Amino acid sequence: MFAIVKTGGKQYRVAENNIIRVEKLEAEAGAKINLGEVLMLSDGKKVTVGLPTVEGAKVEATVLEQMRDRKVIVFKKTRRHNYRRKKGHRQNLTVLKITKIVGAKAAAPKAQAEEN
């Protein structure tokens, strides 16, 4: 079973026991959090696509650590004008371990079938 979740403006394909790095979330290491914006669920046979999210579906995760990503160098230069600017950026990240994917309510597939 896998799910597509949205957090931090990005989408991630997750399955149980996956470890993912997402934009920083306000949680301590060891805390349990729920990712409620589930865009799609699949159990191998049946796929449920949300409109825009799947009703009643959620992904439970445990925060492993808060970290910073590798440094990205931003360098600007204009030739023959002695213009050089160098900046660095390190993004704050949260490392999550997906513990459980909770499926949608029984009413959600019926509503989706009526629309088709």
Biotite code that builds the C-alpha atoms (Angstrom):
import biotite.structure as struc

atoms = struc.array([
    struc.Atom([0.000, 0.000, 0.000], chain_id="A", res_id=1, res_name="MET", atom_name="CA", element="C"),
    struc.Atom([1.263, 3.476, -0.785], chain_id="A", res_id=2, res_name="PHE", atom_name="CA", element="C"),
    struc.Atom([-0.034, 7.029, -0.653], chain_id="A", res_id=3, res_name="ALA", atom_name="CA", element="C"),
    struc.Atom([0.761, 10.394, -2.176], chain_id="A", res_id=4, res_name="ILE", atom_name="CA", element="C"),
    struc.Atom([0.898, 13.092, 0.520], chain_id="A", res_id=5, res_name="VAL", atom_name="CA", element="C"),
    struc.Atom([1.413, 16.833, 0.310], chain_id="A", res_id=6, res_name="LYS", atom_name="CA", element="C"),
    struc.Atom([3.447, 18.718, 2.883], chain_id="A", res_id=7, res_name="THR", atom_name="CA", element="C"),
    struc.Atom([5.573, 21.827, 2.637], chain_id="A", res_id=8, res_name="GLY", atom_name="CA", element="C"),
    struc.Atom([4.301, 22.582, -0.871], chain_id="A", res_id=9, res_name="GLY", atom_name="CA", element="C"),
    struc.Atom([5.702, 19.314, -2.241], chain_id="A", res_id=10, res_name="LYS", atom_name="CA", element="C"),
    struc.Atom([4.253, 15.879, -2.911], chain_id="A", res_id=11, res_name="GLN", atom_name="CA", element="C"),
    struc.Atom([5.787, 12.618, -1.692], chain_id="A", res_id=12, res_name="TYR", atom_name="CA", element="C"),
    struc.Atom([5.055, 8.969, -2.497], chain_id="A", res_id=13, res_name="ARG", atom_name="CA", element="C"),
    struc.Atom([5.185, 7.095, 0.800], chain_id="A", res_id=14, res_name="VAL", atom_name="CA", element="C"),
    struc.Atom([4.753, 3.517, 1.968], chain_id="A", res_id=15, res_name="ALA", atom_name="CA", element="C"),
    struc.Atom([5.000, 2.038, 5.460], chain_id="A", res_id=16, res_name="GLU", atom_name="CA", element="C"),
    struc.Atom([8.533, 2.057, 6.957], chain_id="A", res_id=17, res_name="ASN", atom_name="CA", element="C"),
    struc.Atom([9.773, 4.617, 4.402], chain_id="A", res_id=18, res_name="ASN", atom_name="CA", element="C"),
    struc.Atom([12.094, 7.354, 5.627], chain_id="A", res_id=19, res_name="ILE", atom_name="CA", element="C"),
    struc.Atom([11.583, 10.727, 3.939], chain_id="A", res_id=20, res_name="ILE", atom_name="CA", element="C"),
    struc.Atom([13.018, 14.221, 4.350], chain_id="A", res_id=21, res_name="ARG", atom_name="CA", element="C"),
    struc.Atom([10.416, 17.000, 4.190], chain_id="A", res_id=22, res_name="VAL", atom_name="CA", element="C"),
    struc.Atom([10.374, 20.758, 4.752], chain_id="A", res_id=23, res_name="GLU", atom_name="CA", element="C"),
    struc.Atom([10.751, 21.642, 8.431], chain_id="A", res_id=24, res_name="LYS", atom_name="CA", element="C"),
    struc.Atom([7.806, 20.731, 10.653], chain_id="A", res_id=25, res_name="LEU", atom_name="CA", element="C"),
    struc.Atom([7.448, 22.032, 14.194], chain_id="A", res_id=26, res_name="GLU", atom_name="CA", element="C"),
    struc.Atom([7.917, 18.810, 16.172], chain_id="A", res_id=27, res_name="ALA", atom_name="CA", element="C"),
    struc.Atom([10.537, 17.334, 18.471], chain_id="A", res_id=28, res_name="GLU", atom_name="CA", element="C"),
    struc.Atom([12.466, 14.163, 17.657], chain_id="A", res_id=29, res_name="ALA", atom_name="CA", element="C"),
    struc.Atom([10.409, 11.135, 18.668], chain_id="A", res_id=30, res_name="GLY", atom_name="CA", element="C"),
    struc.Atom([7.057, 12.914, 18.290], chain_id="A", res_id=31, res_name="ALA", atom_name="CA", element="C"),
    struc.Atom([4.248, 11.344, 16.294], chain_id="A", res_id=32, res_name="LYS", atom_name="CA", element="C"),
    struc.Atom([2.538, 13.468, 13.646], chain_id="A", res_id=33, res_name="ILE", atom_name="CA", element="C"),
    struc.Atom([-0.277, 13.002, 11.133], chain_id="A", res_id=34, res_name="ASN", atom_name="CA", element="C"),
    struc.Atom([-0.008, 14.046, 7.506], chain_id="A", res_id=35, res_name="LEU", atom_name="CA", element="C"),
    struc.Atom([-3.633, 14.761, 6.660], chain_id="A", res_id=36, res_name="GLY", atom_name="CA", element="C"),
    struc.Atom([-3.339, 15.946, 3.048], chain_id="A", res_id=37, res_name="GLU", atom_name="CA", element="C"),
    struc.Atom([-3.492, 12.573, 1.291], chain_id="A", res_id=38, res_name="VAL", atom_name="CA", element="C"),
    struc.Atom([-3.955, 13.106, -2.448], chain_id="A", res_id=39, res_name="LEU", atom_name="CA", element="C"),
    struc.Atom([-4.053, 9.437, -3.501], chain_id="A", res_id=40, res_name="MET", atom_name="CA", element="C"),
    struc.Atom([-4.194, 5.972, -1.959], chain_id="A", res_id=41, res_name="LEU", atom_name="CA", element="C"),
    struc.Atom([-3.362, 2.638, -3.556], chain_id="A", res_id=42, res_name="SER", atom_name="CA", element="C"),
    struc.Atom([-3.445, -0.858, -2.083], chain_id="A", res_id=43, res_name="ASP", atom_name="CA", element="C"),
    struc.Atom([-2.074, -2.600, -5.178], chain_id="A", res_id=44, res_name="GLY", atom_name="CA", element="C"),
    struc.Atom([-5.479, -3.407, -6.682], chain_id="A", res_id=45, res_name="LYS", atom_name="CA", element="C"),
    struc.Atom([-7.621, -0.359, -6.007], chain_id="A", res_id=46, res_name="LYS", atom_name="CA", element="C"),
    struc.Atom([-6.599, 3.267, -6.453], chain_id="A", res_id=47, res_name="VAL", atom_name="CA", element="C"),
    struc.Atom([-8.478, 6.093, -4.710], chain_id="A", res_id=48, res_name="THR", atom_name="CA", element="C"),
    struc.Atom([-7.821, 9.589, -6.008], chain_id="A", res_id=49, res_name="VAL", atom_name="CA", element="C"),
    struc.Atom([-8.906, 12.535, -3.901], chain_id="A", res_id=50, res_name="GLY", atom_name="CA", element="C"),
    struc.Atom([-10.854, 15.567, -5.012], chain_id="A", res_id=51, res_name="LEU", atom_name="CA", element="C"),
    struc.Atom([-8.483, 17.278, -4.014], chain_id="A", res_id=52, res_name="PRO", atom_name="CA", element="C"),
    struc.Atom([-7.793, 15.059, -0.962], chain_id="A", res_id=53, res_name="THR", atom_name="CA", element="C"),
    struc.Atom([-9.047, 11.633, 0.074], chain_id="A", res_id=54, res_name="VAL", atom_name="CA", element="C"),
    struc.Atom([-11.662, 11.989, 2.818], chain_id="A", res_id=55, res_name="GLU", atom_name="CA", element="C"),
    struc.Atom([-10.719, 10.280, 6.082], chain_id="A", res_id=56, res_name="GLY", atom_name="CA", element="C"),
    struc.Atom([-7.287, 9.153, 4.918], chain_id="A", res_id=57, res_name="ALA", atom_name="CA", element="C"),
    struc.Atom([-4.181, 10.061, 6.862], chain_id="A", res_id=58, res_name="LYS", atom_name="CA", element="C"),
    struc.Atom([-0.564, 9.025, 7.132], chain_id="A", res_id=59, res_name="VAL", atom_name="CA", element="C"),
    struc.Atom([0.990, 8.603, 10.560], chain_id="A", res_id=60, res_name="GLU", atom_name="CA", element="C"),
    struc.Atom([4.716, 9.281, 10.943], chain_id="A", res_id=61, res_name="ALA", atom_name="CA", element="C"),
    struc.Atom([7.377, 9.539, 13.625], chain_id="A", res_id=62, res_name="THR", atom_name="CA", element="C"),
    struc.Atom([9.914, 12.370, 13.636], chain_id="A", res_id=63, res_name="VAL", atom_name="CA", element="C"),
    struc.Atom([13.426, 10.915, 13.637], chain_id="A", res_id=64, res_name="LEU", atom_name="CA", element="C"),
    struc.Atom([15.413, 14.160, 13.628], chain_id="A", res_id=65, res_name="GLU", atom_name="CA", element="C"),
    struc.Atom([15.586, 17.810, 12.639], chain_id="A", res_id=66, res_name="GLN", atom_name="CA", element="C"),
    struc.Atom([18.482, 18.519, 10.290], chain_id="A", res_id=67, res_name="MET", atom_name="CA", element="C"),
    struc.Atom([19.883, 20.888, 7.704], chain_id="A", res_id=68, res_name="ARG", atom_name="CA", element="C"),
    struc.Atom([20.433, 19.953, 4.079], chain_id="A", res_id=69, res_name="ASP", atom_name="CA", element="C"),
    struc.Atom([23.706, 20.345, 2.219], chain_id="A", res_id=70, res_name="ARG", atom_name="CA", element="C"),
    struc.Atom([24.766, 23.872, 1.295], chain_id="A", res_id=71, res_name="LYS", atom_name="CA", element="C"),
    struc.Atom([23.688, 25.270, -2.069], chain_id="A", res_id=72, res_name="VAL", atom_name="CA", element="C"),
    struc.Atom([26.000, 27.975, -3.436], chain_id="A", res_id=73, res_name="ILE", atom_name="CA", element="C"),
    struc.Atom([24.420, 30.900, -5.305], chain_id="A", res_id=74, res_name="VAL", atom_name="CA", element="C"),
    struc.Atom([27.024, 32.806, -7.342], chain_id="A", res_id=75, res_name="PHE", atom_name="CA", element="C"),
    struc.Atom([26.284, 35.840, -9.492], chain_id="A", res_id=76, res_name="LYS", atom_name="CA", element="C"),
    struc.Atom([28.808, 37.486, -11.777], chain_id="A", res_id=77, res_name="LYS", atom_name="CA", element="C"),
    struc.Atom([28.733, 40.183, -14.415], chain_id="A", res_id=78, res_name="THR", atom_name="CA", element="C"),
    struc.Atom([31.846, 40.089, -16.504], chain_id="A", res_id=79, res_name="ARG", atom_name="CA", element="C"),
    struc.Atom([34.014, 43.135, -17.006], chain_id="A", res_id=80, res_name="ARG", atom_name="CA", element="C"),
    struc.Atom([32.195, 45.085, -14.253], chain_id="A", res_id=81, res_name="HIS", atom_name="CA", element="C"),
    struc.Atom([33.928, 43.659, -11.148], chain_id="A", res_id=82, res_name="ASN", atom_name="CA", element="C"),
    struc.Atom([30.538, 42.371, -9.910], chain_id="A", res_id=83, res_name="TYR", atom_name="CA", element="C"),
    struc.Atom([30.651, 39.132, -7.934], chain_id="A", res_id=84, res_name="ARG", atom_name="CA", element="C"),
    struc.Atom([28.220, 37.972, -5.230], chain_id="A", res_id=85, res_name="ARG", atom_name="CA", element="C"),
    struc.Atom([28.428, 34.657, -3.416], chain_id="A", res_id=86, res_name="LYS", atom_name="CA", element="C"),
    struc.Atom([25.734, 33.385, -1.074], chain_id="A", res_id=87, res_name="LYS", atom_name="CA", element="C"),
    struc.Atom([25.008, 30.024, 0.472], chain_id="A", res_id=88, res_name="GLY", atom_name="CA", element="C"),
    struc.Atom([21.731, 28.435, 1.568], chain_id="A", res_id=89, res_name="HIS", atom_name="CA", element="C"),
    struc.Atom([21.032, 25.451, 3.826], chain_id="A", res_id=90, res_name="ARG", atom_name="CA", element="C"),
    struc.Atom([17.412, 24.296, 4.037], chain_id="A", res_id=91, res_name="GLN", atom_name="CA", element="C"),
    struc.Atom([15.978, 23.091, 7.355], chain_id="A", res_id=92, res_name="ASN", atom_name="CA", element="C"),
    struc.Atom([14.517, 19.587, 7.031], chain_id="A", res_id=93, res_name="LEU", atom_name="CA", element="C"),
    struc.Atom([12.591, 17.104, 9.145], chain_id="A", res_id=94, res_name="THR", atom_name="CA", element="C"),
    struc.Atom([13.321, 13.383, 8.769], chain_id="A", res_id=95, res_name="VAL", atom_name="CA", element="C"),
    struc.Atom([10.161, 11.268, 9.067], chain_id="A", res_id=96, res_name="LEU", atom_name="CA", element="C"),
    struc.Atom([9.587, 7.526, 9.295], chain_id="A", res_id=97, res_name="LYS", atom_name="CA", element="C"),
    struc.Atom([6.167, 6.494, 7.971], chain_id="A", res_id=98, res_name="ILE", atom_name="CA", element="C"),
    struc.Atom([4.567, 4.162, 10.509], chain_id="A", res_id=99, res_name="THR", atom_name="CA", element="C"),
    struc.Atom([1.011, 3.680, 9.257], chain_id="A", res_id=100, res_name="LYS", atom_name="CA", element="C"),
    struc.Atom([-1.263, 4.551, 6.342], chain_id="A", res_id=101, res_name="ILE", atom_name="CA", element="C"),
    struc.Atom([-4.920, 4.798, 7.344], chain_id="A", res_id=102, res_name="VAL", atom_name="CA", element="C"),
    struc.Atom([-7.347, 4.277, 4.448], chain_id="A", res_id=103, res_name="GLY", atom_name="CA", element="C"),
    struc.Atom([-10.350, 6.302, 3.449], chain_id="A", res_id=104, res_name="ALA", atom_name="CA", element="C"),
    struc.Atom([-13.843, 5.967, 4.879], chain_id="A", res_id=105, res_name="LYS", atom_name="CA", element="C"),
    struc.Atom([-16.237, 3.570, 3.161], chain_id="A", res_id=106, res_name="ALA", atom_name="CA", element="C"),
    struc.Atom([-18.387, 6.478, 1.911], chain_id="A", res_id=107, res_name="ALA", atom_name="CA", element="C"),
    struc.Atom([-15.567, 8.095, -0.089], chain_id="A", res_id=108, res_name="ALA", atom_name="CA", element="C"),
    struc.Atom([-15.374, 5.524, -2.937], chain_id="A", res_id=109, res_name="PRO", atom_name="CA", element="C"),
    struc.Atom([-19.179, 5.647, -3.387], chain_id="A", res_id=110, res_name="LYS", atom_name="CA", element="C"),
    struc.Atom([-19.098, 9.430, -3.811], chain_id="A", res_id=111, res_name="ALA", atom_name="CA", element="C"),
    struc.Atom([-16.279, 9.069, -6.294], chain_id="A", res_id=112, res_name="GLN", atom_name="CA", element="C"),
    struc.Atom([-18.182, 6.397, -8.258], chain_id="A", res_id=113, res_name="ALA", atom_name="CA", element="C"),
    struc.Atom([-21.270, 8.646, -8.522], chain_id="A", res_id=114, res_name="GLU", atom_name="CA", element="C"),
    struc.Atom([-19.251, 11.416, -10.132], chain_id="A", res_id=115, res_name="GLU", atom_name="CA", element="C"),
    struc.Atom([-17.902, 9.126, -12.885], chain_id="A", res_id=116, res_name="ASN", atom_name="CA", element="C"),
])
